[in-house]
Amino acid sequence: MGVKSLLIKPYAAFVANRVKQWSVNAVACQENIMQQLITVGEHTVFGTHHQLEKVRNYNDFKNAVPLRDYEQLKSYIDRVVKGEHDILWKGKPKYLAKTSGTTSGVKFIPITTDSVGNHFYSAQAAIMLFMQEQHDTSIMDGKLIFLSGSPELEEKAGIKVGRLSGIVNYEIPAYLKRSQVPTWQTNCIEDWETKVDRIADETLGQDMRMISGIPPWMQMYFDRLHEKTGGKRIIEIFPNLKLITHGGVNFEPYRAKLEQSIGKKIPTVETYPASEGFIAYQNSQHEEGLLLNANSGIFFEFVPTNEIFNENPTRLNLSQVETGVNYAIIINNNAGLWGYIIGDTVKFINLNPYKIIVTGRIKHFISAFGEHVIAEEVENALLHAVKQMPTEVVEFTVAPKIQTEGELPYHEWLIAFDTMPSDLIIFANLIEKELRKKNIYYDDLIEGKILQPLKISVLQKDAFIEYMKSKGKLGGQNKVPRLSNDRNLAEELLKYKI
């Protein structure tokens, strides 16, 4: 055991014990956080406008703070970006996380001195819990790689601005920086293909212990290493690799291909970070789901997904949620986001402790005929088919095909395969059968001859990479939506149809 792993051992035990304590008191933690937010927030412009000083309980809070998306909160955020003080939170933010918005162009999400710890220490907790559970801290004796966006930051009105993954680089403590690869210069390369190539060169020969990133970009990195070593598997290149951490998209559709590239099964830890806050993380290798981050500066609310666009939707705090219900997740936090609809949907699978799975996005679904098919359903249906008929899927998305010539409409699955199924028709039927089991509305539409069974359009292996490149969104935290309720993405991708 090396010096670092020896020193980190008691800290990992301390973090694990602390998480265990608050996770069994999550409702009380949430009540305390709501009160702390109100205490600070009442002295801000937002707090004055919404009379936060009168809020005494959760019902008062719901009456005072309306639900808003970015566009509806933008008038306040614009004042923050201009450098005004005490608008959404005390003072000015430490950073602005720059993200892409579907309707508003670039979005600027505030990260304050109070909230920055939520992003870094939550990620750290996930890794510490893993090491404590495995009774193995030797990850810390080798190198760690974070496949992320550029850490270069701009400045607006005295506030540093950049991608969240870049911002986090500034908060990594010195003891971890010495273990981190790639170099700063390489990390700052904007062109993703050039960057991955340079990362591969820099990491060959290193004692890599942990690799972190979004699955499709991780696979791209593995493919580059494979090319540069004459076909070696990752475990041959990095024999001491102990952990893969991932987030951003469901890992399961990528698992088989990634494990084939690695050469054996490597433990994985899933995290759920967002620019708006670090929402949840996997706390055990033996239990399903992600532990809701209920004690880290975020007061969560939950709205049943089928009500999110209602004028007066049901709003629930943590004590009121149920298992098995799809909820849109709402954030109130110590970065100054109030009643903020982040657009993600989750489902609780355990209430003691509170554990969730991510089920999709409120705007990423197909309901052209009232079927309301969500990401969780299509991902599980595809995984079922892959288990029945071994194949390797690089990436996929699904869209409705409404305008057809003399036939019923259908769902079109656009799939890029690394290894094709032996029979595409049987493969499609396996997906179809499982999807009908998971979604009764879709099943009714097929049964009632409103829709015909799904059809698969096979795309080139590199279709999604080429598409993302054409949009300037290759790499980093960018990802392709699993589902669309229109044909825009599908029509773009059909350029790569085989």
Secondary structure, DSSP 8 states (H G I E B T S, - for coil): --HHHHHHHHHHHHHHHHHHHHHTTHHHHHHHHHHHHHHHHTTSHHHHHTTGGG--SHHHHHHHS--B-HHHHHHHHHHHHTT-SSSSSSS--SEEEEEEETTTEEEEEEE-TTTHHHHHHHHHHHHHHHHHHHT--GGGGSEEEE-------EEETTEEEE-HHHHHHTTS-HHHHTTEES-HHHHT--SHHHHHHHHHHHHTTS-EEEEEE-HHHHHHHHHHHHHHTTS--HHHH-TT--EEEEESS-SHHHHHHHHHHHSS---EEEEEEETTEEEEE---SSS-SEEE-TTSSEEEEEEEGGGTTSSS---B-GGG--BT-EEEEEEEETTS--SEEEEEEEEEEEETTEEEEEEEETTBEE-TTS--EEHHHHHHHHHHHHHHS--EEEEEEEEEE---SSS--EEEEEEEEEE--S-HHHHHHHHHHHHHHH-HHHHHHHHTTSS---EEEEE-TTHHHHHHHHTT--STT----SB-SSSHHHHHHGGGB-
